[in-house]
Amino acid sequence: MARTKDPAVRSLLLDRAAQMLRMRQPVTLRTLVAGTGVSTMAVYTYFGGMDGLWKALRQEGFVRLAAKLTAVKMSADPVRDLAALGAAYLANALESPDLYRVMFDAGFDLEDTDAADETLHCLVRAIERAKTSGRFRDEVDALELATRSWTIGHGLASLVATGPLPHQALAHGVPLLAALFTSAGDEPDRCRRSVEHGWGQLGNPLEPS
Protein backbone atom coordinates (compact mmCIF):
# COMPACT_ATOMS: atom_id res chain seq x y z
CA MET A 1 0.00 0.00 0.00
CA ALA A 2 1.37 3.42 -0.91
CA ARG A 3 2.16 5.71 2.03
CA THR A 4 0.91 8.75 0.15
CA LYS A 5 -1.90 8.90 -2.36
CA ASP A 6 -0.86 9.10 -5.99
CA PRO A 7 -3.53 10.59 -8.31
CA ALA A 8 -2.17 8.41 -11.11
CA VAL A 9 -3.09 5.25 -9.19
CA ARG A 10 -6.62 6.52 -8.61
CA SER A 11 -7.00 7.27 -12.33
CA LEU A 12 -5.54 3.88 -13.20
CA LEU A 13 -8.14 2.06 -11.14
CA LEU A 14 -11.02 4.14 -12.55
CA ASP A 15 -9.84 3.58 -16.11
CA ARG A 16 -9.41 -0.11 -15.42
CA ALA A 17 -12.95 -0.41 -14.02
CA ALA A 18 -14.38 1.45 -17.04
CA GLN A 19 -12.40 -0.79 -19.40
CA MET A 20 -13.69 -3.92 -17.68
CA LEU A 21 -17.25 -2.65 -17.99
CA ARG A 22 -16.73 -2.09 -21.70
CA MET A 23 -15.39 -5.64 -22.04
CA ARG A 24 -18.31 -7.03 -20.02
CA GLN A 25 -15.88 -8.45 -17.46
CA PRO A 26 -16.95 -8.88 -13.82
CA VAL A 27 -15.46 -6.15 -11.64
CA THR A 28 -14.37 -7.49 -8.26
CA LEU A 29 -11.66 -6.40 -5.86
CA ARG A 30 -9.18 -8.93 -7.23
CA THR A 31 -10.05 -8.71 -10.93
CA LEU A 32 -9.84 -4.91 -10.76
CA VAL A 33 -6.21 -4.85 -9.65
CA ALA A 34 -5.06 -7.88 -11.64
CA GLY A 35 -2.21 -6.87 -13.92
CA THR A 36 -2.13 -3.26 -12.69
CA GLY A 37 0.86 -3.60 -10.37
CA VAL A 38 -1.09 -2.35 -7.35
CA SER A 39 -2.51 -4.37 -4.48
CA THR A 40 -6.12 -4.82 -3.44
CA MET A 41 -5.41 -2.45 -0.56
CA ALA A 42 -5.14 0.37 -3.10
CA VAL A 43 -8.90 0.15 -3.62
CA TYR A 44 -9.37 0.85 0.08
CA THR A 45 -6.68 3.51 0.16
CA TYR A 46 -8.18 5.54 -2.68
CA PHE A 47 -11.88 4.67 -2.49
CA GLY A 48 -12.54 3.07 0.88
CA GLY A 49 -13.63 -0.14 -0.85
CA MET A 50 -15.65 -1.21 -3.87
CA ASP A 51 -18.67 0.92 -2.98
CA GLY A 52 -16.43 3.96 -2.97
CA LEU A 53 -15.02 2.94 -6.34
CA TRP A 54 -18.50 2.79 -7.88
CA LYS A 55 -19.30 6.19 -6.38
CA ALA A 56 -16.11 7.65 -7.86
CA LEU A 57 -16.79 5.99 -11.21
CA ARG A 58 -20.29 7.47 -11.28
CA GLN A 59 -18.76 10.86 -10.51
CA GLU A 60 -16.25 10.40 -13.32
CA GLY A 61 -19.10 9.84 -15.75
CA PHE A 62 -20.62 13.22 -14.94
CA VAL A 63 -17.21 14.92 -15.02
CA ARG A 64 -16.63 13.61 -18.54
CA LEU A 65 -20.14 14.60 -19.62
CA ALA A 66 -19.69 18.12 -18.26
CA ALA A 67 -16.39 18.39 -20.16
CA LYS A 68 -18.10 17.19 -23.36
CA LEU A 69 -20.85 19.79 -23.02
CA THR A 70 -18.40 22.56 -22.13
CA ALA A 71 -16.48 21.78 -25.34
CA VAL A 72 -19.53 22.65 -27.47
CA LYS A 73 -18.84 26.02 -29.07
CA MET A 74 -21.67 28.46 -28.61
CA SER A 75 -22.95 30.38 -31.64
CA ALA A 76 -25.26 33.30 -32.33
CA ASP A 77 -28.14 30.79 -32.54
CA PRO A 78 -29.10 29.58 -29.04
CA VAL A 79 -31.59 27.02 -30.39
CA ARG A 80 -28.85 25.50 -32.53
CA ASP A 81 -26.70 25.44 -29.41
CA LEU A 82 -29.34 23.59 -27.42
CA ALA A 83 -29.49 20.91 -30.12
CA ALA A 84 -25.68 20.73 -30.24
CA LEU A 85 -25.62 20.16 -26.48
CA GLY A 86 -28.11 17.34 -26.98
CA ALA A 87 -25.91 15.81 -29.67
CA ALA A 88 -22.90 16.04 -27.36
CA TYR A 89 -24.88 14.31 -24.61
CA LEU A 90 -25.74 11.46 -26.97
CA ALA A 91 -22.18 11.22 -28.28
CA ASN A 92 -20.90 10.89 -24.72
CA ALA A 93 -23.34 8.05 -24.00
CA LEU A 94 -22.45 6.24 -27.22
CA GLU A 95 -18.71 6.51 -26.52
CA SER A 96 -18.99 5.06 -23.00
CA PRO A 97 -22.29 3.16 -22.69
CA ASP A 98 -21.27 1.16 -19.63
CA LEU A 99 -20.02 4.24 -17.80
CA TYR A 100 -23.29 5.90 -18.81
CA ARG A 101 -25.19 3.14 -17.01
CA VAL A 102 -23.16 3.69 -13.84
CA MET A 103 -23.79 7.45 -13.94
CA PHE A 104 -27.49 6.92 -13.32
CA ASP A 105 -27.19 4.16 -10.73
CA ALA A 106 -28.87 5.90 -7.80
CA GLY A 107 -27.69 3.09 -5.52
CA PHE A 108 -24.45 5.04 -5.09
CA ASP A 109 -24.22 8.71 -4.14
CA LEU A 110 -22.07 11.14 -6.10
CA GLU A 111 -18.89 12.44 -4.50
CA ASP A 112 -20.31 15.90 -5.20
CA THR A 113 -23.09 17.20 -7.41
CA ASP A 114 -21.21 20.05 -9.12
CA ALA A 115 -20.51 18.18 -12.37
CA ALA A 116 -24.04 16.76 -12.55
CA ASP A 117 -25.51 20.20 -11.88
CA GLU A 118 -23.34 21.74 -14.59
CA THR A 119 -24.75 19.41 -17.23
CA LEU A 120 -28.19 20.86 -16.55
CA HIS A 121 -27.00 24.44 -16.17
CA CYS A 122 -25.45 24.34 -19.65
CA LEU A 123 -28.95 23.85 -21.02
CA VAL A 124 -30.45 26.48 -18.74
CA ARG A 125 -27.95 29.10 -19.92
CA ALA A 126 -28.72 28.38 -23.58
CA ILE A 127 -32.45 28.62 -22.91
CA GLU A 128 -32.01 31.96 -21.17
CA ARG A 129 -30.14 33.18 -24.26
CA ALA A 130 -33.01 31.98 -26.44
CA LYS A 131 -35.43 33.97 -24.28
CA THR A 132 -33.25 37.08 -24.44
CA SER A 133 -32.99 36.83 -28.23
CA GLY A 134 -36.76 36.49 -28.61
CA ARG A 135 -36.71 32.88 -29.81
CA PHE A 136 -38.51 31.65 -26.67
CA ARG A 137 -41.27 33.39 -24.72
CA ASP A 138 -40.26 35.41 -21.66
CA GLU A 139 -42.51 33.38 -19.38
CA VAL A 140 -40.82 30.08 -20.25
CA ASP A 141 -39.34 28.40 -17.17
CA ALA A 142 -35.73 27.75 -18.22
CA LEU A 143 -35.11 25.01 -15.68
CA GLU A 144 -38.32 23.19 -16.59
CA LEU A 145 -37.57 23.38 -20.31
CA ALA A 146 -33.98 22.23 -19.71
CA THR A 147 -35.27 19.25 -17.76
CA ARG A 148 -37.64 18.31 -20.59
CA SER A 149 -34.81 18.61 -23.10
CA TRP A 150 -32.58 16.41 -20.95
CA THR A 151 -35.41 13.89 -20.66
CA ILE A 152 -35.51 13.57 -24.45
CA GLY A 153 -31.74 13.12 -24.66
CA HIS A 154 -31.63 10.64 -21.81
CA GLY A 155 -34.48 8.61 -23.25
CA LEU A 156 -32.80 8.32 -26.63
CA ALA A 157 -29.40 7.57 -25.08
CA SER A 158 -30.84 4.88 -22.84
CA LEU A 159 -32.77 3.21 -25.65
CA VAL A 160 -29.89 3.29 -28.14
CA ALA A 161 -26.60 3.31 -26.22
CA THR A 162 -27.72 0.85 -23.54
CA GLY A 163 -31.00 -0.47 -24.90
CA PRO A 164 -32.78 -2.19 -27.77
CA LEU A 165 -33.12 0.49 -30.46
CA PRO A 166 -30.77 0.88 -33.45
CA HIS A 167 -28.62 3.99 -33.94
CA GLN A 168 -31.02 5.21 -36.60
CA ALA A 169 -33.56 5.92 -33.83
CA LEU A 170 -31.43 8.88 -32.74
CA ALA A 171 -32.84 10.74 -35.73
CA HIS A 172 -36.05 11.12 -33.70
CA GLY A 173 -34.21 13.69 -31.61
CA VAL A 174 -34.69 16.35 -34.29
CA PRO A 175 -38.51 16.33 -34.42
CA LEU A 176 -38.76 15.81 -30.66
CA LEU A 177 -36.54 18.79 -29.84
CA ALA A 178 -38.08 20.91 -32.58
CA ALA A 179 -41.56 20.27 -31.16
CA LEU A 180 -40.37 21.09 -27.64
CA PHE A 181 -38.68 24.33 -28.65
CA THR A 182 -41.59 25.35 -30.88
CA SER A 183 -43.88 24.94 -27.87
CA ALA A 184 -41.57 27.39 -26.06
CA GLY A 185 -42.31 30.01 -28.71
CA ASP A 186 -39.86 29.46 -31.55
CA GLU A 187 -41.04 29.73 -35.16
CA PRO A 188 -41.47 26.17 -36.52
CA ASP A 189 -39.44 26.32 -39.75
CA ARG A 190 -36.64 28.34 -38.20
CA CYS A 191 -36.60 26.05 -35.20
CA ARG A 192 -36.34 22.94 -37.35
CA ARG A 193 -33.38 24.40 -39.26
CA SER A 194 -31.60 25.34 -36.03
CA VAL A 195 -32.14 21.93 -34.48
CA GLU A 196 -30.95 20.11 -37.59
CA HIS A 197 -27.85 22.30 -37.67
CA GLY A 198 -27.03 21.73 -34.02
CA TRP A 199 -27.69 18.00 -34.15
CA GLY A 200 -24.79 17.46 -36.56
CA GLN A 201 -22.20 19.81 -35.07
CA LEU A 202 -20.09 17.16 -33.35
CA GLY A 203 -20.02 14.71 -36.25
CA ASN A 204 -22.79 12.26 -37.04
CA PRO A 205 -23.98 10.51 -33.86
CA LEU A 206 -26.47 8.55 -35.93
CA GLU A 207 -23.84 6.19 -37.30
CA PRO A 208 -22.49 3.39 -35.10
CA SER A 209 -18.79 3.61 -34.38
HELIX and SHEET records of a PDB file:
HELIX    1   1 PRO A    7  ARG A   22  1                                  16    
HELIX    2   2 LEU A   29  VAL A   33  1                                   5    
HELIX    3   3 MET A   41  PHE A   47  1                                   7    
HELIX    4   4 MET A   50  THR A   70  1                                  21    
HELIX    5   5 PRO A   78  GLU A   95  1                                  18    
HELIX    6   6 PRO A   97  MET A  103  1                                   7    
HELIX    7   7 ASP A  114  THR A  132  1                                  19    
HELIX    8   8 ALA A  142  VAL A  160  1                                  19    
HELIX    9   9 HIS A  167  HIS A  172  5                                   6    
HELIX   10  10 GLY A  173  SER A  183  1                                  11    
HELIX   11  11 PRO A  188  TRP A  199  1                                  12    
END                                                                             
